[in-house]
């Protein structure tokens, strides 16, 4: 984002929508039966555009309800997460059921396919417990097991025994060769500034509604990491500046402390993003932003009832909010930061996982889902050499590390996996052949199958 002559063209991360009277549309909180019924209805409505058999909608909802249990879903999954700024549910499967958008429908259908595959296996109960307590890691485990079974693997087992009384995640035989795989999902370190910034984006529109204020440009420059205390200070400052605008026509507002600077300026619909003349310049790219528009309640109800109806705001952009983080705070948490330290930490963590693949005569595979996977292309040859030496060298690991990137495919309406392998030196030809087959098969892997 660039500020020139006190003006900036807004770049936004997301938009919020209000109805024409300015009140946010807040539907009544449904119970589990209502959530499941709505999910079935929306999945059926989306089946044609998402290219799956509409009969799968009822089947998938029933499979998931039976596997997780209605009581657990109601108490632990579909209830709102009070710590989430945007009202996500307490568990990923609960969010997918409650949102019932294309991504949520695809996740429930995919989970149903995995659960049907899993049902005959002796580890069914322990894997269900894993899905409840550690959804992402267990999803990685199931998605890999499902894929190697589709490659023609025999004797696919979950939690196979390995040396020293340990358990791996997936064991299987492919083309006469035995393999053991272990899964690891790297959690992002909590970043207070990002979390509290999302709460600001949620709370500030409510302030605007309370004060009947539209068409303002709000700019926030953080000088320290954002925490709950500073967030509350900022909300009070924004409210004071809004009240000042209401009292004096044409007034502009700026407040500053050693923790933040806030600018609140009047603007016009779809107008440029003006900031106070004393607001800092040359701040670079913002951390996050928001545009707010209005729409009719009737249209919102139409969209809620039928996901095939596109969400269309009925007004131009009225309010814009942009937040800049303090430089060192953002640099410490940015995915674009130097990779030396993140790669070293990841290598040490993965090295502890190699023990779960140690068994005589097997091909050994580590699966890792991490933000680092998308950043490997900017790692230097020396950084990759050190990473492989730290991971493979001390443990004597001969096998492969397979980074797994999971993303939403807008064209296929499916969650897809991308594989980025790193081989040990020397490499294990069995692992090379396995990964080659996985990469090739993933080009045409759609769960559920497209067009059925």
C-alpha positions, -999 to 999 in steps of 0.1 A, spaced: 0 0 0 13 35 -8 4 67 9 8 98 -13 -2 133 -3 -20 120 27 -40 95 7 -38 58 2 -56 34 -21 -70 7 2 -59 -29 0 -82 -51 20 -80 -87 33 -118 -92 36 -151 -74 36 -179 -72 61 -215 -68 51 -244 -51 70 -281 -47 61 -294 -14 48 -304 -3 83 -268 -7 95 -276 -37 118 -255 -68 113 -275 -99 103 -273 -123 133 -293 -155 127 -306 -175 157 -281 -201 169 -292 -235 155 -290 -268 173 -272 -299 159 -302 -313 142 -308 -280 124 -271 -277 115 -271 -312 100 -304 -306 81 -291 -273 67 -258 -290 57 -277 -318 39 -299 -292 21 -270 -270 10 -248 -300 0 -276 -312 -22 -281 -278 -37 -243 -276 -44 -240 -311 -58 -245 -301 -95 -220 -273 -95 -195 -293 -74 -200 -324 -96 -209 -351 -70 -238 -375 -66 -264 -357 -45 -271 -390 -26 -237 -385 -10 -251 -356 10 -273 -377 32 -247 -405 34 -218 -382 44 -238 -364 71 -249 -398 86 -214 -413 84 -199 -383 102 -227 -381 128 -223 -419 135 -185 -418 137 -181 -387 160 -213 -392 179 -242 -368 181 -235 -358 217 -198 -350 210 -207 -330 179 -233 -310 198 -211 -303 228 -176 -301 214 -178 -294 177 -206 -272 165 -206 -248 195 -189 -215 188 -153 -209 197 -155 -179 220 -119 -171 214 -123 -168 176 -130 -133 163 -152 -145 134 -173 -171 152 -157 -204 139 -168 -235 157 -149 -253 184 -137 -280 160 -129 -280 123 -156 -305 115 -181 -284 134 -171 -253 113 -175 -273 81 -210 -285 91 -221 -250 103 -208 -230 73 -220 -255 48 -203 -236 20 -185 -254 -9 -153 -258 12 -172 -271 42 -193 -295 21 -161 -308 4 -144 -314 38 -174 -334 52 -176 -355 20 -139 -361 21 -140 -371 58 -169 -395 50 -148 -412 23 -119 -416 48 -142 -429 76 -157 -455 53 -122 -467 43 -112 -467 80 -142 -486 94 -129 -522 88 -95 -514 104 -88 -524 140 -75 -489 149 -109 -473 141 -117 -462 176 -82 -447 183 -83 -428 150 -117 -413 158 -102 -401 191 -74 -386 172 -97 -367 149 -114 -352 179 -82 -342 197 -58 -335 169 -78 -331 137 -51 -318 114 -25 -345 121 -51 -373 120 -65 -359 87 -30 -360 72 -27 -396 84 -60 -407 69 -55 -388 36 -21 -405 31 -34 -440 41 -64 -435 17 -41 -425 -11 -16 -454 -8 -45 -478 -7 -58 -464 -39 -23 -469 -54 -29 -506 -49 -12 -511 -15 -19 -542 4 -22 -546 42 -27 -509 49 -28 -505 87 -29 -474 110 -6 -472 140 17 -501 130 41 -513 157 78 -505 151 110 -509 171 112 -502 208 75 -505 214 66 -474 194 38 -470 168 40 -454 134 11 -437 117 6 -457 85 20 -491 75 15 -507 41 29 -530 14 32 -516 -21 46 -537 -50 60 -562 -25 78 -536 -4 70 -527 32 67 -491 43 61 -472 75 51 -435 75 50 -410 103 30 -377 102 38 -343 117 18 -311 114 36 -280 125 15 -255 144 20 -218 138 32 -200 169 5 -178 183 7 -142 172 -12 -119 195 -11 -90 170 -29 -110 143 -55 -124 167 -63 -91 183 -62 -73 149 -90 -97 138 -110 -87 169 -105 -50 160 -119 -57 125 -149 -74 142 -155 -47 169 -150 -15 149 -180 -21 126 -201 -25 157 -189 9 170 -199 24 136 -234 9 139 -238 22 175 -229 57 164 -248 56 131 -216 65 113 -208 55 77 -182 65 52 -151 68 73 -115 59 67 -97 44 98 -60 39 98 -41 23 127 -3 22 131 9 -1 158 42 7 176 41 -24 198 27 -59 195 -10 -58 198 -26 -74 229 -60 -73 245 -52 -42 266 -40 -22 236 -70 -34 215 -94 -20 241 -74 13 241 -78 15 204 -115 9 205 -120 37 230 -98 60 208 -118 52 177 -151 58 196 -138 92 208 -128 102 173 -162 91 158 -180 112 185 -158 141 175 -168 137 138 -204 136 149 -202 168 169 -183 189 143 -190 187 106 -159 182 86 -138 174 116 -108 151 113 -93 130 140 -59 118 152 -48 103 185 -14 89 193 3 72 223 37 53 226 18 22 215 -2 33 185 -15 61 162 -51 62 150 -65 84 122 -102 86 116 -112 107 85 -146 112 68 -148 99 32 -174 92 6 -188 59 -9 -160 42 -29 -138 72 -21 -101 72 -16 -86 63 17 -76 96 34 -54 97 65 -48 126 89 -18 148 77 1 138 109 -4 101 104 29 83 96 39 79 60 59 52 42 47 23 64 49 -3 36 23 -31 33 -4 -33 59 -9 -63 81 -46 -65 74 -76 -44 62 -113 -44 58 -139 -29 35 -175 -26 47 -205 -25 24 -243 -28 30 -268 -52 16 -305 -60 21 -317 -84 47 -338 -102 21 -308 -109 0 -289 -122 30 -318 -146 37 -318 -157 1 -280 -165 3 -284 -184 36 -312 -205 21 -295 -213 -12 -257 -214 -16 -261 -211 -54 -272 -175 -49 -241 -153 -51 -235 -128 -23 -239 -94 -39 -235 -62 -18 -261 -35 -26 -239 -5 -18 -204 8 -26 -176 5 -1 -186 28 28 -160 23 55 -123 12 52 -100 1 80 -63 -6 76 -39 -18 103 -1 -16 101 19 -38 125 51 -27 142 81 -37 120 100 -60 143 68 -77 154 57 -84 119 92 -95 108 94 -120 136 61 -137 126 62 -132 88 63 -162 66 88 -142 45 114 -141 73 148 -156 70 145 -195 69 176 -204 89 160 -206 123 126 -221 111 144 -248 91 167 -257 120 137 -259 144 117 -280 120 147 -304 114 151 -310 151 114 -317 155 112 -341 126 143 -359 137 125 -370 169 98 -384 146 122 -407 127 120 -432 156 84 -439 147 95 -453 113 124 -475 125 117 -511 116 139 -537 99 137 -537 61 110 -511 56 109 -480 34 107 -450 58 86 -419 50 81 -387 71 51 -366 62 51 -330 72 25 -303 68 41 -269 75 41 -233 62 78 -239 54 67 -261 24 55 -231 5 87 -212 12 113 -239 2 116 -223 -32 133 -193 -17 156 -214 5 193 -213 -6 212 -245 -15 232 -240 17 201 -238 38 186 -269 23 220 -288 27 220 -278 64 184 -288 69 189 -322 54 221 -327 74 203 -318 106 173 -341 98 189 -371 82 225 -371 95 223 -375 133 195 -401 131 210 -422 103 176 -419 85 175 -434 50 142 -426 34 122 -396 23 106 -365 38 74 -356 20 61 -321 26 23 -321 21 5 -289 12 -32 -289 15 -52 -262 -3 -86 -254 -17 -90 -259 -55 -116 -233 -67 -120 -249 -101 -124 -285 -88 -144 -276 -56 -121 -300 -37 -94 -299 -11 -62 -310 -29 -28 -321 -18 6 -311 -33 37 -331 -25 72 -317 -22 98 -345 -15 133 -343 0 153 -376 -2 180 -387 21 215 -392 8 219 -419 -2 183 -421 -13 160 -451 -9 148 -462 -44 117 -477 -29 107 -442 -15 116 -425 -47 92 -449 -66 64 -444 -40 66 -406 -41 67 -406 -79 35 -427 -79 18 -404 -54 27 -373 -73 14 -387 -105 -18 -400 -90 -26 -367 -72 -30 -351 -106 -63 -370 -110 -73 -375 -73 -106 -358 -64 -123 -367 -31 -152 -374 -37 -146 -383 -73 -157 -356 -97 -187 -363 -119 -201 -392 -98 
